[in-house]
Amino acid sequence: MNSKQLEQFKNDLEQEKKRLISQISRLEETGIGDSMSDSLGELSVYDNHPADIGDELFERSKDTALRDNEHIILENVERALEKIDDESYGHCDKCGKEISVERLEAIPWANTCMSCQQDMERADTTPRPIEEVVLEPAFHRTFLDSSRSDFVGFDGEDSLQAVLRYGSSDSPQDIPGSYNYKALFPNSNEHAGIVDWTDAIPAESGHQSTKKSKKAER
């Protein structure tokens, strides 16, 4: 990389830094740091339906994400400017190799080479909760209808059905296969309290038929 290219990259980084600082300031001026009640002009949003403030919540989340992203880019820009000062600009922070000029022309604040960047994006370093070892798949330990076909006890699925019969925030369009508000939980067509379909036959039906036959004999 020659001195002319280095000077051009420095100018590009300084211009990008000014733009980022200006963008962050504009986002901060929108009241992103205020509480929802202050920004909406209401004393409380507790008594409102979630859909009533959905638009405001979406816009607040979007502005927050934009601001956080600008802060991340600003840190990388400042890091690149520091590397220009200490004459290490254009070298990968991971492997130490030179970053291609084409990559720097596209992203002047790039601190890693293309190969290292691809390795970082492929690797998922997010630690998973240790509970997933025994809880995966979800509810597998308590939903026993499929794992034990002969089990007829009150399991986790029955507990969930008992709670959801009182209602939830879901609507039929949120649950695949649901056709009305009585079918908003798994296997809603099950008959509670019976093991076989014949158990659902009313006991008095046989009693009534016996009475009818006796009357016919008379």
Secondary structure, 3 states (H helix, E strand, C coil): CCHHHHHHHHHHHHHHHHHHHHHHHHHHHCCCCCCHHHHHCCCCCCCCCHHHHHHHHHHHHHHHHHHHHHHHHHHHHHHHHHHHHCCCCCECCCCCCECCHHHHHHCCCCCCCHHHHHHHHHCCCCCCCCCHHHHCCCCCCCCCCCCCCCCCCCCHHHHHHHHHCCCCCCCHHHCCCCCCCCCCCCCCCCCCCCCCHHHHCCCHHHHHHHHHHHHHHC
